Amino acid sequence: MAQLQGDFERDGWVIARGVVELAELATMHDVFSMLIPEGAYPRSTDGVVREITGAARAIEPLGQIARDPRFGALAAEVLGARRVQLLQDSLLYKPARDGGSVDWHQDHSYVGYLVPARIIALRIALLSEDTHNGCMRVVDGSHRWGPLGANLALRADRVTSLVDQLSPEQRARLDHPRTLALEPGDVSIHHCLTLHDSTANRSERPRRTIILRMFDAACTLDRARLPTGAEQHFPTDEHEHLAMRAFPCVHGS
């Protein structure tokens, strides 16, 4: 586990292999398919990217996955955090042959209302993910570049490319990204400042990924980075830490 933390601090991402056993994956597939069944979905310019966010609060089988202590322990390990809370869950689907791409971005643009920037995205591969079916790509060490672009927290309904915000040197790094190929049951974790994208899926295989965004419970809410009126969705304690009744503890106590 110490190796995971070291690799994460160096690169801004890490992969834990074989975290979820095949028998458990079948149950996860059932939950995923209940919310995003096979079918026709609206497509963007280059294909379909279907994402459902925040369903774990209402769908208890997904809530059990999101609160699984194994995933909380992985998040705590890479962050070096005593206690970790769940911020958000997402299901991401790219259908076979017509899966779309996702532009280069930082998650911080959308979740940067927590400070310091100690937030991770933990991605559970339900199926194999590779260059052919639109897996994620990252730029090694880009989490040390700091926040890029505008604050889009609760202000955007799709990912906005950060390429125009990069320096020439940073843009050159996009020519040699790291491909995060995963097997079913593997878990990847990346820092909220890590620059990443994913390519289109033109293969005969779909991509199904469960994404859990988690944060160091020591983070506090920066209300100035939220749209007016959005504070009601982010209850806090007297120290501005997000309340555990709304953002459950998944590691520590």
C-alpha positions as CSV (number, residue, x, y, z in Angstrom):
1,M,0.0,0.0,0.0
2,A,2.9,2.4,0.6
3,Q,3.8,1.9,-3.0
4,L,0.4,3.0,-4.1
5,Q,0.7,6.3,-2.1
6,G,4.2,6.9,-3.5
7,D,3.2,6.3,-7.1
8,F,0.1,8.5,-6.6
9,E,2.1,11.4,-5.2
10,R,4.6,11.2,-8.0
11,D,2.2,10.6,-11.0
12,G,-1.2,11.9,-9.8
13,W,-2.8,8.5,-10.5
14,V,-2.4,4.9,-9.6
15,I,-4.0,1.5,-10.5
16,A,-4.9,-1.2,-8.0
17,R,-5.3,-4.5,-9.8
18,G,-8.0,-7.1,-9.0
19,V,-9.8,-5.2,-6.2
20,V,-13.2,-6.5,-7.2
21,E,-13.7,-10.3,-7.7
22,L,-15.6,-11.6,-10.7
23,A,-18.6,-12.7,-8.7
24,E,-19.0,-9.2,-7.3
25,L,-18.7,-7.7,-10.7
26,A,-21.9,-9.6,-11.8
27,T,-23.8,-7.8,-9.1
28,M,-22.3,-4.4,-10.1
29,H,-23.3,-5.1,-13.7
30,D,-26.9,-5.7,-12.6
31,V,-26.9,-2.3,-10.7
32,F,-25.3,-0.5,-13.6
33,S,-27.7,-2.0,-16.2
34,M,-30.7,-1.1,-14.0
35,L,-29.8,2.5,-14.3
36,I,-28.2,2.6,-17.8
37,P,-29.6,-0.3,-19.8
38,E,-28.4,-1.0,-23.3
39,G,-30.3,1.2,-25.8
40,A,-30.1,4.3,-27.9
41,Y,-29.0,7.5,-26.2
42,P,-28.5,11.1,-27.4
43,R,-25.1,11.5,-29.1
44,S,-22.7,14.4,-29.3
45,T,-20.6,15.2,-32.3
46,D,-18.5,12.0,-32.1
47,G,-20.8,9.6,-30.3
48,V,-22.5,8.7,-27.0
49,V,-21.2,9.3,-23.5
50,R,-24.0,8.5,-21.0
51,E,-23.4,9.5,-17.4
52,I,-25.7,9.4,-14.4
53,T,-24.5,11.1,-11.2
54,G,-25.7,11.0,-7.6
55,A,-27.9,8.0,-7.9
56,A,-26.4,6.2,-4.8
57,R,-28.5,8.4,-2.5
58,A,-31.7,6.9,-3.9
59,I,-30.6,3.5,-5.2
60,E,-29.4,1.5,-2.2
61,P,-27.6,-1.3,-4.1
62,L,-25.5,1.4,-5.7
63,G,-25.1,3.1,-2.3
64,Q,-23.7,-0.1,-0.9
65,I,-21.1,-0.1,-3.6
66,A,-20.3,3.6,-3.1
67,R,-19.8,3.1,0.7
68,D,-17.8,-0.1,0.4
69,P,-14.9,0.2,2.9
70,R,-12.4,-1.2,0.5
71,F,-12.7,1.8,-1.8
72,G,-12.6,4.2,1.1
73,A,-9.4,2.5,2.4
74,L,-7.8,2.9,-1.0
75,A,-8.7,6.6,-1.1
76,A,-7.4,7.1,2.4
77,E,-4.1,5.4,1.5
78,V,-3.3,7.4,-1.6
79,L,-4.4,10.7,0.1
80,G,-2.6,9.9,3.4
81,A,-5.9,10.8,5.1
82,R,-7.2,9.7,8.5
83,R,-10.8,10.0,7.4
84,V,-12.4,10.0,4.0
85,Q,-15.9,11.0,2.8
86,L,-17.9,10.2,-0.3
87,L,-18.6,13.3,-2.4
88,Q,-20.3,11.9,-5.5
89,D,-21.0,8.8,-7.5
90,S,-21.3,8.4,-11.2
91,L,-21.9,5.7,-13.8
92,L,-20.2,6.2,-17.2
93,Y,-21.2,4.3,-20.3
94,K,-19.7,4.3,-23.8
95,P,-21.6,2.0,-26.1
96,A,-19.8,-0.3,-28.6
97,R,-19.1,1.3,-32.0
98,D,-20.5,4.7,-31.1
99,G,-19.0,5.8,-27.8
100,G,-17.9,9.4,-27.7
101,S,-14.8,11.0,-26.3
102,V,-14.3,13.2,-23.3
103,D,-12.1,16.4,-23.6
104,W,-8.9,17.1,-21.6
105,H,-10.0,18.4,-18.2
106,Q,-9.4,18.5,-14.4
107,D,-12.1,17.3,-12.0
108,H,-11.1,20.3,-9.9
109,S,-13.0,22.6,-12.3
110,Y,-16.2,20.9,-11.1
111,V,-15.4,20.0,-7.5
112,G,-13.1,22.8,-6.5
113,Y,-15.4,24.1,-3.9
114,L,-13.5,21.9,-1.4
115,V,-10.2,23.2,0.0
116,P,-7.5,22.1,0.0
117,A,-7.6,20.1,-3.3
118,R,-7.5,16.7,-1.7
119,I,-10.2,15.0,-3.8
120,I,-9.8,11.8,-5.8
121,A,-11.8,9.9,-8.4
122,L,-11.8,6.1,-7.9
123,R,-12.9,4.3,-11.1
124,I,-14.1,0.7,-11.0
125,A,-13.8,-1.1,-14.4
126,L,-16.8,-3.4,-14.9
127,L,-15.4,-4.4,-18.4
128,S,-12.0,-4.3,-19.9
129,E,-10.9,-0.7,-20.8
130,D,-8.2,-0.1,-23.4
131,T,-7.4,2.2,-26.3
132,H,-9.9,0.5,-28.5
133,N,-13.0,1.1,-26.4
134,G,-12.3,4.6,-25.1
135,C,-10.3,4.2,-21.9
136,M,-9.0,7.1,-19.8
137,R,-5.7,8.8,-20.5
138,V,-3.7,11.0,-18.2
139,V,-0.7,13.3,-18.2
140,D,1.8,12.1,-15.6
141,G,2.6,14.6,-12.9
142,S,0.0,17.2,-14.2
143,H,-1.5,17.4,-10.7
144,R,1.4,19.6,-9.8
145,W,0.4,22.2,-12.4
146,G,-2.3,23.6,-10.1
147,P,-5.8,24.5,-11.1
148,L,-6.4,25.4,-14.8
149,G,-9.3,27.3,-16.3
150,A,-12.5,28.7,-14.9
151,N,-14.4,27.5,-11.9
152,L,-17.3,25.5,-13.4
153,A,-18.7,24.0,-10.2
154,L,-22.4,23.4,-10.6
155,R,-22.3,25.7,-13.7
156,A,-21.8,23.2,-16.6
157,D,-23.6,20.2,-17.9
158,R,-20.7,18.8,-19.8
159,V,-16.9,18.7,-19.7
160,T,-15.1,21.7,-21.2
161,S,-11.7,21.3,-22.8
162,L,-8.7,22.9,-21.0
163,V,-6.4,22.6,-24.0
164,D,-6.5,26.4,-24.7
165,Q,-5.5,27.1,-21.1
166,L,-2.2,25.1,-21.3
167,S,1.2,26.6,-21.9
168,P,3.1,25.4,-25.0
169,E,5.2,23.1,-22.8
170,Q,2.1,21.6,-21.2
171,R,0.3,21.2,-24.5
172,A,3.3,19.3,-25.9
173,R,2.8,16.7,-23.1
174,L,-0.6,15.8,-24.6
175,D,1.2,14.1,-27.4
176,H,2.5,11.4,-25.1
177,P,-0.3,10.6,-22.6
178,R,-0.4,7.6,-20.3
179,T,-3.1,5.1,-21.2
180,L,-4.9,3.6,-18.2
181,A,-5.8,0.1,-19.5
182,L,-7.9,-1.8,-17.0
183,E,-9.2,-5.3,-16.6
184,P,-12.6,-6.1,-15.0
185,G,-12.3,-5.5,-11.3
186,D,-9.3,-3.2,-11.5
187,V,-9.5,0.2,-9.9
188,S,-7.8,3.4,-11.0
189,I,-7.5,6.5,-8.8
190,H,-6.6,10.0,-10.0
191,H,-6.1,13.3,-8.3
192,C,-8.6,16.1,-8.9
193,L,-5.9,18.2,-10.5
194,T,-4.6,15.4,-12.9
195,L,-5.3,16.3,-16.5
196,H,-7.1,13.5,-18.2
197,D,-9.4,12.7,-21.2
198,S,-10.8,9.6,-22.9
199,T,-11.0,8.6,-26.6
200,A,-14.0,7.5,-28.6
201,N,-15.1,3.9,-28.6
202,R,-15.2,2.4,-32.0
203,S,-14.7,-1.2,-30.9
204,E,-17.3,-4.0,-30.6
205,R,-17.1,-3.7,-26.8
206,P,-18.9,-1.3,-24.5
207,R,-17.2,0.5,-21.6
208,R,-19.0,0.5,-18.2
209,T,-17.3,2.3,-15.3
210,I,-18.4,3.1,-11.8
211,I,-16.8,6.3,-10.5
212,L,-16.6,7.3,-6.8
213,R,-15.3,10.8,-6.0
214,M,-14.0,11.0,-2.4
215,F,-12.2,13.6,-0.3
216,D,-10.1,14.0,2.8
217,A,-12.6,14.8,5.6
218,A,-10.3,17.6,6.7
219,C,-11.3,19.6,3.6
220,T,-13.6,22.6,4.1
221,L,-16.3,24.2,2.0
222,D,-15.4,27.3,0.0
223,R,-18.8,28.9,-0.4
224,A,-17.5,31.5,-2.7
225,R,-16.9,28.9,-5.3
226,L,-20.5,27.8,-5.4
227,P,-23.3,29.4,-7.4
228,T,-25.7,31.5,-5.3
229,G,-28.2,29.3,-3.5
230,A,-26.2,26.1,-3.9
231,E,-25.0,26.1,-0.3
232,Q,-28.2,24.4,0.8
233,H,-27.0,21.2,-0.9
234,F,-23.7,21.2,1.1
235,P,-24.5,21.2,4.8
236,T,-21.5,21.7,7.0
237,D,-20.6,21.5,10.7
238,E,-19.4,24.5,12.7
239,H,-15.9,24.2,11.1
240,E,-17.2,24.2,7.5
241,H,-16.5,20.4,7.1
242,L,-19.1,18.7,4.9
243,A,-21.7,17.0,7.1
244,M,-21.5,13.2,7.2
245,R,-25.3,12.8,7.1
246,A,-25.1,14.1,3.5
247,F,-21.6,13.0,2.6
248,P,-21.0,9.7,4.4
249,C,-17.8,8.6,5.9
250,V,-16.3,5.7,4.0
251,H,-13.0,5.4,6.0
252,G,-12.1,6.3,9.5
253,S,-14.6,7.5,12.2
